[in-house]
Amino acid sequence: MTEEPREREALWADGETLYDIVPGLVNVIEIVGRDLVLGEYRMARATAEMAAALIVEQAGATGIGDEGTALLVVRALAESAAATERATDARAG
């Protein structure tokens, strides 16, 4: 097989990211990331659970059908968003 790995990934996901498949997910992830930076852990957890439910609602497209797995995905995305938020704050400050 001579396909590049990125080409195979794009074919597998029909060229879409999780953010493309789940409407509004990017905004919810940014909110969770901001809550983590601010230390609002209860709010972050509640919003993360909502994001996980959004992912599960699109299980046919995402391939993620249980909330536990979806919550792990949200956590990884939110921690990345929080790191980006911290880096942006550090540059601005």
Phi and psi restraints in degrees (range 20) as a CNS / XPLOR table:
assign (resid 1 and name C) (resid 2 and name N)
       (resid 2 and name CA) (resid 2 and name C) 1.0 -104.3 20.0 2
assign (resid 2 and name N) (resid 2 and name CA)
       (resid 2 and name C) (resid 3 and name N) 1.0 4.1 20.0 2
assign (resid 2 and name C) (resid 3 and name N)
       (resid 3 and name CA) (resid 3 and name C) 1.0 -67.0 20.0 2
assign (resid 3 and name N) (resid 3 and name CA)
       (resid 3 and name C) (resid 4 and name N) 1.0 144.6 20.0 2
assign (resid 3 and name C) (resid 4 and name N)
       (resid 4 and name CA) (resid 4 and name C) 1.0 -71.8 20.0 2
assign (resid 4 and name N) (resid 4 and name CA)
       (resid 4 and name C) (resid 5 and name N) 1.0 149.2 20.0 2
assign (resid 4 and name C) (resid 5 and name N)
       (resid 5 and name CA) (resid 5 and name C) 1.0 -55.8 20.0 2
assign (resid 5 and name N) (resid 5 and name CA)
       (resid 5 and name C) (resid 6 and name N) 1.0 -40.0 20.0 2
assign (resid 5 and name C) (resid 6 and name N)
       (resid 6 and name CA) (resid 6 and name C) 1.0 -63.4 20.0 2
assign (resid 6 and name N) (resid 6 and name CA)
       (resid 6 and name C) (resid 7 and name N) 1.0 -36.1 20.0 2
assign (resid 6 and name C) (resid 7 and name N)
       (resid 7 and name CA) (resid 7 and name C) 1.0 -65.1 20.0 2
assign (resid 7 and name N) (resid 7 and name CA)
       (resid 7 and name C) (resid 8 and name N) 1.0 -41.2 20.0 2
assign (resid 7 and name C) (resid 8 and name N)
       (resid 8 and name CA) (resid 8 and name C) 1.0 -64.1 20.0 2
assign (resid 8 and name N) (resid 8 and name CA)
       (resid 8 and name C) (resid 9 and name N) 1.0 -41.7 20.0 2
assign (resid 8 and name C) (resid 9 and name N)
       (resid 9 and name CA) (resid 9 and name C) 1.0 -61.7 20.0 2
assign (resid 9 and name N) (resid 9 and name CA)
       (resid 9 and name C) (resid 10 and name N) 1.0 -43.4 20.0 2
assign (resid 9 and name C) (resid 10 and name N)
       (resid 10 and name CA) (resid 10 and name C) 1.0 -63.5 20.0 2
assign (resid 10 and name N) (resid 10 and name CA)
       (resid 10 and name C) (resid 11 and name N) 1.0 -40.1 20.0 2
assign (resid 10 and name C) (resid 11 and name N)
       (resid 11 and name CA) (resid 11 and name C) 1.0 -65.4 20.0 2
assign (resid 11 and name N) (resid 11 and name CA)
       (resid 11 and name C) (resid 12 and name N) 1.0 -40.1 20.0 2
assign (resid 11 and name C) (resid 12 and name N)
       (resid 12 and name CA) (resid 12 and name C) 1.0 -63.4 20.0 2
assign (resid 12 and name N) (resid 12 and name CA)
       (resid 12 and name C) (resid 13 and name N) 1.0 -41.0 20.0 2
assign (resid 12 and name C) (resid 13 and name N)
       (resid 13 and name CA) (resid 13 and name C) 1.0 -97.6 20.0 2
assign (resid 13 and name N) (resid 13 and name CA)
       (resid 13 and name C) (resid 14 and name N) 1.0 12.8 20.0 2
assign (resid 13 and name C) (resid 14 and name N)
       (resid 14 and name CA) (resid 14 and name C) 1.0 54.4 20.0 2
assign (resid 14 and name N) (resid 14 and name CA)
       (resid 14 and name C) (resid 15 and name N) 1.0 28.8 20.0 2
assign (resid 14 and name C) (resid 15 and name N)
       (resid 15 and name CA) (resid 15 and name C) 1.0 73.5 20.0 2
assign (resid 15 and name N) (resid 15 and name CA)
       (resid 15 and name C) (resid 16 and name N) 1.0 11.6 20.0 2
assign (resid 15 and name C) (resid 16 and name N)
       (resid 16 and name CA) (resid 16 and name C) 1.0 -112.1 20.0 2
assign (resid 16 and name N) (resid 16 and name CA)
       (resid 16 and name C) (resid 17 and name N) 1.0 149.9 20.0 2
assign (resid 16 and name C) (resid 17 and name N)
       (resid 17 and name CA) (resid 17 and name C) 1.0 -96.0 20.0 2
assign (resid 17 and name N) (resid 17 and name CA)
       (resid 17 and name C) (resid 18 and name N) 1.0 171.6 20.0 2
assign (resid 17 and name C) (resid 18 and name N)
       (resid 18 and name CA) (resid 18 and name C) 1.0 -59.2 20.0 2
assign (resid 18 and name N) (resid 18 and name CA)
       (resid 18 and name C) (resid 19 and name N) 1.0 -36.2 20.0 2
assign (resid 18 and name C) (resid 19 and name N)
       (resid 19 and name CA) (resid 19 and name C) 1.0 -64.9 20.0 2
assign (resid 19 and name N) (resid 19 and name CA)
       (resid 19 and name C) (resid 20 and name N) 1.0 -32.0 20.0 2
assign (resid 19 and name C) (resid 20 and name N)
       (resid 20 and name CA) (resid 20 and name C) 1.0 -71.6 20.0 2
assign (resid 20 and name N) (resid 20 and name CA)
       (resid 20 and name C) (resid 21 and name N) 1.0 -36.7 20.0 2
assign (resid 20 and name C) (resid 21 and name N)
       (resid 21 and name CA) (resid 21 and name C) 1.0 -78.9 20.0 2
assign (resid 21 and name N) (resid 21 and name CA)
       (resid 21 and name C) (resid 22 and name N) 1.0 -38.2 20.0 2
assign (resid 21 and name C) (resid 22 and name N)
       (resid 22 and name CA) (resid 22 and name C) 1.0 -104.7 20.0 2
assign (resid 22 and name N) (resid 22 and name CA)
       (resid 22 and name C) (resid 23 and name N) 1.0 106.2 20.0 2
assign (resid 22 and name C) (resid 23 and name N)
       (resid 23 and name CA) (resid 23 and name C) 1.0 -58.9 20.0 2
assign (resid 23 and name N) (resid 23 and name CA)
       (resid 23 and name C) (resid 24 and name N) 1.0 133.0 20.0 2
assign (resid 23 and name C) (resid 24 and name N)
       (resid 24 and name CA) (resid 24 and name C) 1.0 79.3 20.0 2
assign (resid 24 and name N) (resid 24 and name CA)
       (resid 24 and name C) (resid 25 and name N) 1.0 -1.9 20.0 2
assign (resid 24 and name C) (resid 25 and name N)
       (resid 25 and name CA) (resid 25 and name C) 1.0 -62.4 20.0 2
assign (resid 25 and name N) (resid 25 and name CA)
       (resid 25 and name C) (resid 26 and name N) 1.0 -40.3 20.0 2
assign (resid 25 and name C) (resid 26 and name N)
       (resid 26 and name CA) (resid 26 and name C) 1.0 -59.4 20.0 2
assign (resid 26 and name N) (resid 26 and name CA)
       (resid 26 and name C) (resid 27 and name N) 1.0 -40.3 20.0 2
assign (resid 26 and name C) (resid 27 and name N)
       (resid 27 and name CA) (resid 27 and name C) 1.0 -66.9 20.0 2
assign (resid 27 and name N) (resid 27 and name CA)
       (resid 27 and name C) (resid 28 and name N) 1.0 -41.6 20.0 2
assign (resid 27 and name C) (resid 28 and name N)
       (resid 28 and name CA) (resid 28 and name C) 1.0 -66.5 20.0 2
assign (resid 28 and name N) (resid 28 and name CA)
       (resid 28 and name C) (resid 29 and name N) 1.0 -40.2 20.0 2
assign (resid 28 and name C) (resid 29 and name N)
       (resid 29 and name CA) (resid 29 and name C) 1.0 -63.3 20.0 2
assign (resid 29 and name N) (resid 29 and name CA)
       (resid 29 and name C) (resid 30 and name N) 1.0 -41.6 20.0 2
assign (resid 29 and name C) (resid 30 and name N)
       (resid 30 and name CA) (resid 30 and name C) 1.0 -61.9 20.0 2
assign (resid 30 and name N) (resid 30 and name CA)
       (resid 30 and name C) (resid 31 and name N) 1.0 -38.9 20.0 2
assign (resid 30 and name C) (resid 31 and name N)
       (resid 31 and name CA) (resid 31 and name C) 1.0 -64.5 20.0 2
assign (resid 31 and name N) (resid 31 and name CA)
       (resid 31 and name C) (resid 32 and name N) 1.0 -44.3 20.0 2
assign (resid 31 and name C) (resid 32 and name N)
       (resid 32 and name CA) (resid 32 and name C) 1.0 -62.1 20.0 2
assign (resid 32 and name N) (resid 32 and name CA)
       (resid 32 and name C) (resid 33 and name N) 1.0 -44.8 20.0 2
assign (resid 32 and name C) (resid 33 and name N)
       (resid 33 and name CA) (resid 33 and name C) 1.0 -59.2 20.0 2
assign (resid 33 and name N) (resid 33 and name CA)
       (resid 33 and name C) (resid 34 and name N) 1.0 -43.5 20.0 2
assign (resid 33 and name C) (resid 34 and name N)
       (resid 34 and name CA) (resid 34 and name C) 1.0 -64.0 20.0 2
assign (resid 34 and name N) (resid 34 and name CA)
       (resid 34 and name C) (resid 35 and name N) 1.0 -41.6 20.0 2
assign (resid 34 and name C) (resid 35 and name N)
       (resid 35 and name CA) (resid 35 and name C) 1.0 -62.2 20.0 2
assign (resid 35 and name N) (resid 35 and name CA)
       (resid 35 and name C) (resid 36 and name N) 1.0 -37.9 20.0 2
assign (resid 35 and name C) (resid 36 and name N)
       (resid 36 and name CA) (resid 36 and name C) 1.0 -63.3 20.0 2
assign (resid 36 and name N) (resid 36 and name CA)
       (resid 36 and name C) (resid 37 and name N) 1.0 -43.7 20.0 2
assign (resid 36 and name C) (resid 37 and name N)
       (resid 37 and name CA) (resid 37 and name C) 1.0 -62.0 20.0 2
assign (resid 37 and name N) (resid 37 and name CA)
       (resid 37 and name C) (resid 38 and name N) 1.0 -39.3 20.0 2
assign (resid 37 and name C) (resid 38 and name N)
       (resid 38 and name CA) (resid 38 and name C) 1.0 -80.7 20.0 2
assign (resid 38 and name N) (resid 38 and name CA)
       (resid 38 and name C) (resid 39 and name N) 1.0 -5.9 20.0 2
assign (resid 38 and name C) (resid 39 and name N)
       (resid 39 and name CA) (resid 39 and name C) 1.0 79.8 20.0 2
assign (resid 39 and name N) (resid 39 and name CA)
       (resid 39 and name C) (resid 40 and name N) 1.0 16.7 20.0 2
assign (resid 39 and name C) (resid 40 and name N)
       (resid 40 and name CA) (resid 40 and name C) 1.0 -89.5 20.0 2
assign (resid 40 and name N) (resid 40 and name CA)
       (resid 40 and name C) (resid 41 and name N) 1.0 69.4 20.0 2
assign (resid 40 and name C) (resid 41 and name N)
       (resid 41 and name CA) (resid 41 and name C) 1.0 -68.1 20.0 2
assign (resid 41 and name N) (resid 41 and name CA)
       (resid 41 and name C) (resid 42 and name N) 1.0 -36.0 20.0 2
assign (resid 41 and name C) (resid 42 and name N)
       (resid 42 and name CA) (resid 42 and name C) 1.0 -64.2 20.0 2
assign (resid 42 and name N) (resid 42 and name CA)
       (resid 42 and name C) (resid 43 and name N) 1.0 -44.2 20.0 2
assign (resid 42 and name C) (resid 43 and name N)
       (resid 43 and name CA) (resid 43 and name C) 1.0 -65.0 20.0 2
assign (resid 43 and name N) (resid 43 and name CA)
       (resid 43 and name C) (resid 44 and name N) 1.0 -41.5 20.0 2
assign (resid 43 and name C) (resid 44 and name N)
       (resid 44 and name CA) (resid 44 and name C) 1.0 -60.7 20.0 2
assign (resid 44 and name N) (resid 44 and name CA)
       (resid 44 and name C) (resid 45 and name N) 1.0 -43.1 20.0 2
assign (resid 44 and name C) (resid 45 and name N)
       (resid 45 and name CA) (resid 45 and name C) 1.0 -64.6 20.0 2
assign (resid 45 and name N) (resid 45 and name CA)
       (resid 45 and name C) (resid 46 and name N) 1.0 -44.7 20.0 2
assign (resid 45 and name C) (resid 46 and name N)
       (resid 46 and name CA) (resid 46 and name C) 1.0 -62.8 20.0 2
assign (resid 46 and name N) (resid 46 and name CA)
       (resid 46 and name C) (resid 47 and name N) 1.0 -42.6 20.0 2
assign (resid 46 and name C) (resid 47 and name N)
       (resid 47 and name CA) (resid 47 and name C) 1.0 -69.8 20.0 2
assign (resid 47 and name N) (resid 47 and name CA)
       (resid 47 and name C) (resid 48 and name N) 1.0 -36.5 20.0 2
assign (resid 47 and name C) (resid 48 and name N)
       (resid 48 and name CA) (resid 48 and name C) 1.0 -63.0 20.0 2
assign (resid 48 and name N) (resid 48 and name CA)
       (resid 48 and name C) (resid 49 and name N) 1.0 -39.0 20.0 2
assign (resid 48 and name C) (resid 49 and name N)
       (resid 49 and name CA) (resid 49 and name C) 1.0 -64.6 20.0 2
assign (resid 49 and name N) (resid 49 and name CA)
       (resid 49 and name C) (resid 50 and name N) 1.0 -36.5 20.0 2
assign (resid 49 and name C) (resid 50 and name N)
       (resid 50 and name CA) (resid 50 and name C) 1.0 -65.4 20.0 2
assign (resid 50 and name N) (resid 50 and name CA)
       (resid 50 and name C) (resid 51 and name N) 1.0 -42.6 20.0 2
assign (resid 50 and name C) (resid 51 and name N)
       (resid 51 and name CA) (resid 51 and name C) 1.0 -63.1 20.0 2
assign (resid 51 and name N) (resid 51 and name CA)
       (resid 51 and name C) (resid 52 and name N) 1.0 -40.2 20.0 2
assign (resid 51 and name C) (resid 52 and name N)
       (resid 52 and name CA) (resid 52 and name C) 1.0 -62.3 20.0 2
assign (resid 52 and name N) (resid 52 and name CA)
       (resid 52 and name C) (resid 53 and name N) 1.0 -40.7 20.0 2
assign (resid 52 and name C) (resid 53 and name N)
       (resid 53 and name CA) (resid 53 and name C) 1.0 -63.4 20.0 2
assign (resid 53 and name N) (resid 53 and name CA)
       (resid 53 and name C) (resid 54 and name N) 1.0 -37.7 20.0 2
assign (resid 53 and name C) (resid 54 and name N)
       (resid 54 and name CA) (resid 54 and name C) 1.0 -61.8 20.0 2
assign (resid 54 and name N) (resid 54 and name CA)
       (resid 54 and name C) (resid 55 and name N) 1.0 -41.1 20.0 2
assign (resid 54 and name C) (resid 55 and name N)
       (resid 55 and name CA) (resid 55 and name C) 1.0 -65.4 20.0 2
assign (resid 55 and name N) (resid 55 and name CA)
       (resid 55 and name C) (resid 56 and name N) 1.0 -44.1 20.0 2
assign (resid 55 and name C) (resid 56 and name N)
       (resid 56 and name CA) (resid 56 and name C) 1.0 -65.2 20.0 2
assign (resid 56 and name N) (resid 56 and name CA)
       (resid 56 and name C) (resid 57 and name N) 1.0 -35.5 20.0 2
assign (resid 56 and name C) (resid 57 and name N)
       (resid 57 and name CA) (resid 57 and name C) 1.0 -59.2 20.0 2
assign (resid 57 and name N) (resid 57 and name CA)
       (resid 57 and name C) (resid 58 and name N) 1.0 -28.2 20.0 2
assign (resid 57 and name C) (resid 58 and name N)
       (resid 58 and name CA) (resid 58 and name C) 1.0 -101.8 20.0 2
assign (resid 58 and name N) (resid 58 and name CA)
       (resid 58 and name C) (resid 59 and name N) 1.0 29.6 20.0 2
assign (resid 58 and name C) (resid 59 and name N)
       (resid 59 and name CA) (resid 59 and name C) 1.0 -55.0 20.0 2
assign (resid 59 and name N) (resid 59 and name CA)
       (resid 59 and name C) (resid 60 and name N) 1.0 -34.7 20.0 2
assign (resid 59 and name C) (resid 60 and name N)
       (resid 60 and name CA) (resid 60 and name C) 1.0 -59.7 20.0 2
assign (resid 60 and name N) (resid 60 and name CA)
       (resid 60 and name C) (resid 61 and name N) 1.0 -36.3 20.0 2
assign (resid 60 and name C) (resid 61 and name N)
       (resid 61 and name CA) (resid 61 and name C) 1.0 -92.3 20.0 2
assign (resid 61 and name N) (resid 61 and name CA)
       (resid 61 and name C) (resid 62 and name N) 1.0 -34.2 20.0 2
assign (resid 61 and name C) (resid 62 and name N)
       (resid 62 and name CA) (resid 62 and name C) 1.0 -86.1 20.0 2
assign (resid 62 and name N) (resid 62 and name CA)
       (resid 62 and name C) (resid 63 and name N) 1.0 -26.9 20.0 2
assign (resid 62 and name C) (resid 63 and name N)
       (resid 63 and name CA) (resid 63 and name C) 1.0 79.3 20.0 2
assign (resid 63 and name N) (resid 63 and name CA)
       (resid 63 and name C) (resid 64 and name N) 1.0 7.1 20.0 2
assign (resid 63 and name C) (resid 64 and name N)
       (resid 64 and name CA) (resid 64 and name C) 1.0 -112.1 20.0 2
assign (resid 64 and name N) (resid 64 and name CA)
       (resid 64 and name C) (resid 65 and name N) 1.0 106.7 20.0 2
assign (resid 64 and name C) (resid 65 and name N)
       (resid 65 and name CA) (resid 65 and name C) 1.0 -107.5 20.0 2
assign (resid 65 and name N) (resid 65 and name CA)
       (resid 65 and name C) (resid 66 and name N) 1.0 -5.3 20.0 2
assign (resid 65 and name C) (resid 66 and name N)
       (resid 66 and name CA) (resid 66 and name C) 1.0 -122.3 20.0 2
assign (resid 66 and name N) (resid 66 and name CA)
       (resid 66 and name C) (resid 67 and name N) 1.0 146.3 20.0 2
assign (resid 66 and name C) (resid 67 and name N)
       (resid 67 and name CA) (resid 67 and name C) 1.0 -68.1 20.0 2
assign (resid 67 and name N) (resid 67 and name CA)
       (resid 67 and name C) (resid 68 and name N) 1.0 -28.4 20.0 2
assign (resid 67 and name C) (resid 68 and name N)
       (resid 68 and name CA) (resid 68 and name C) 1.0 -62.1 20.0 2
assign (resid 68 and name N) (resid 68 and name CA)
       (resid 68 and name C) (resid 69 and name N) 1.0 -47.3 20.0 2
assign (resid 68 and name C) (resid 69 and name N)
       (resid 69 and name CA) (resid 69 and name C) 1.0 -65.7 20.0 2
assign (resid 69 and name N) (resid 69 and name CA)
       (resid 69 and name C) (resid 70 and name N) 1.0 -43.1 20.0 2
assign (resid 69 and name C) (resid 70 and name N)
       (resid 70 and name CA) (resid 70 and name C) 1.0 -61.1 20.0 2
assign (resid 70 and name N) (resid 70 and name CA)
       (resid 70 and name C) (resid 71 and name N) 1.0 -38.5 20.0 2
assign (resid 70 and name C) (resid 71 and name N)
       (resid 71 and name CA) (resid 71 and name C) 1.0 -66.3 20.0 2
assign (resid 71 and name N) (resid 71 and name CA)
       (resid 71 and name C) (resid 72 and name N) 1.0 -36.3 20.0 2
assign (resid 71 and name C) (resid 72 and name N)
       (resid 72 and name CA) (resid 72 and name C) 1.0 -64.1 20.0 2
assign (resid 72 and name N) (resid 72 and name CA)
       (resid 72 and name C) (resid 73 and name N) 1.0 -41.0 20.0 2
assign (resid 72 and name C) (resid 73 and name N)
       (resid 73 and name CA) (resid 73 and name C) 1.0 -63.0 20.0 2
assign (resid 73 and name N) (resid 73 and name CA)
       (resid 73 and name C) (resid 74 and name N) 1.0 -46.2 20.0 2
assign (resid 73 and name C) (resid 74 and name N)
       (resid 74 and name CA) (resid 74 and name C) 1.0 -61.1 20.0 2
assign (resid 74 and name N) (resid 74 and name CA)
       (resid 74 and name C) (resid 75 and name N) 1.0 -41.8 20.0 2
assign (resid 74 and name C) (resid 75 and name N)
       (resid 75 and name CA) (resid 75 and name C) 1.0 -60.4 20.0 2
assign (resid 75 and name N) (resid 75 and name CA)
       (resid 75 and name C) (resid 76 and name N) 1.0 -45.3 20.0 2
assign (resid 75 and name C) (resid 76 and name N)
       (resid 76 and name CA) (resid 76 and name C) 1.0 -62.4 20.0 2
assign (resid 76 and name N) (resid 76 and name CA)
       (resid 76 and name C) (resid 77 and name N) 1.0 -44.4 20.0 2
assign (resid 76 and name C) (resid 77 and name N)
       (resid 77 and name CA) (resid 77 and name C) 1.0 -65.0 20.0 2
assign (resid 77 and name N) (resid 77 and name CA)
       (resid 77 and name C) (resid 78 and name N) 1.0 -40.9 20.0 2
assign (resid 77 and name C) (resid 78 and name N)
       (resid 78 and name CA) (resid 78 and name C) 1.0 -68.2 20.0 2
assign (resid 78 and name N) (resid 78 and name CA)
       (resid 78 and name C) (resid 79 and name N) 1.0 -38.1 20.0 2
assign (resid 78 and name C) (resid 79 and name N)
       (resid 79 and name CA) (resid 79 and name C) 1.0 -65.3 20.0 2
assign (resid 79 and name N) (resid 79 and name CA)
       (resid 79 and name C) (resid 80 and name N) 1.0 -36.3 20.0 2
assign (resid 79 and name C) (resid 80 and name N)
       (resid 80 and name CA) (resid 80 and name C) 1.0 -65.9 20.0 2
assign (resid 80 and name N) (resid 80 and name CA)
       (resid 80 and name C) (resid 81 and name N) 1.0 -43.1 20.0 2
assign (resid 80 and name C) (resid 81 and name N)
       (resid 81 and name CA) (resid 81 and name C) 1.0 -62.9 20.0 2
assign (resid 81 and name N) (resid 81 and name CA)
       (resid 81 and name C) (resid 82 and name N) 1.0 -38.8 20.0 2
assign (resid 81 and name C) (resid 82 and name N)
       (resid 82 and name CA) (resid 82 and name C) 1.0 -65.4 20.0 2
assign (resid 82 and name N) (resid 82 and name CA)
       (resid 82 and name C) (resid 83 and name N) 1.0 -40.8 20.0 2
assign (resid 82 and name C) (resid 83 and name N)
       (resid 83 and name CA) (resid 83 and name C) 1.0 -63.5 20.0 2
assign (resid 83 and name N) (resid 83 and name CA)
       (resid 83 and name C) (resid 84 and name N) 1.0 -39.8 20.0 2
assign (resid 83 and name C) (resid 84 and name N)
       (resid 84 and name CA) (resid 84 and name C) 1.0 -64.1 20.0 2
assign (resid 84 and name N) (resid 84 and name CA)
       (resid 84 and name C) (resid 85 and name N) 1.0 -43.0 20.0 2
assign (resid 84 and name C) (resid 85 and name N)
       (resid 85 and name CA) (resid 85 and name C) 1.0 -60.6 20.0 2
assign (resid 85 and name N) (resid 85 and name CA)
       (resid 85 and name C) (resid 86 and name N) 1.0 -43.5 20.0 2
assign (resid 85 and name C) (resid 86 and name N)
       (resid 86 and name CA) (resid 86 and name C) 1.0 -64.7 20.0 2
assign (resid 86 and name N) (resid 86 and name CA)
       (resid 86 and name C) (resid 87 and name N) 1.0 -41.5 20.0 2
assign (resid 86 and name C) (resid 87 and name N)
       (resid 87 and name CA) (resid 87 and name C) 1.0 -65.3 20.0 2
assign (resid 87 and name N) (resid 87 and name CA)
       (resid 87 and name C) (resid 88 and name N) 1.0 -39.5 20.0 2
assign (resid 87 and name C) (resid 88 and name N)
       (resid 88 and name CA) (resid 88 and name C) 1.0 -65.0 20.0 2
assign (resid 88 and name N) (resid 88 and name CA)
       (resid 88 and name C) (resid 89 and name N) 1.0 -43.1 20.0 2
assign (resid 88 and name C) (resid 89 and name N)
       (resid 89 and name CA) (resid 89 and name C) 1.0 -63.1 20.0 2
assign (resid 89 and name N) (resid 89 and name CA)
       (resid 89 and name C) (resid 90 and name N) 1.0 -39.7 20.0 2
assign (resid 89 and name C) (resid 90 and name N)
       (resid 90 and name CA) (resid 90 and name C) 1.0 -66.0 20.0 2
assign (resid 90 and name N) (resid 90 and name CA)
       (resid 90 and name C) (resid 91 and name N) 1.0 -38.5 20.0 2
assign (resid 90 and name C) (resid 91 and name N)
       (resid 91 and name CA) (resid 91 and name C) 1.0 -69.1 20.0 2
assign (resid 91 and name N) (resid 91 and name CA)
       (resid 91 and name C) (resid 92 and name N) 1.0 -37.1 20.0 2
assign (resid 91 and name C) (resid 92 and name N)
       (resid 92 and name CA) (resid 92 and name C) 1.0 -76.0 20.0 2
assign (resid 92 and name N) (resid 92 and name CA)
       (resid 92 and name C) (resid 93 and name N) 1.0 -28.6 20.0 2
